[in-house]
Amino acid sequence: MSTPEPVGCTRCGRTRSPDDDPATALAWVSTRERGTVRWLCPDCARQHVRDIEGKLPDEYW
């Protein structure tokens, strides 16, 4: 079994830890833009929820 790649927030650089509780692990948000998967930690996702729902490009927020 291979180890999954570590996930890091593209806004603040925080990394998801395998020791995080399940609720925190589920709060990470992934977006796919131009074939690239980007991750946001729960804090950054909460801060930019309107931008995400409005599908604004990352460079606007």
Secondary structure, 3 states (H helix, E strand, C coil): CCCCCCCEECCCCCECCCCCCHHHHHCCEEEEECCEEEEECHHHHHHCHHHHHCCCCHHHC
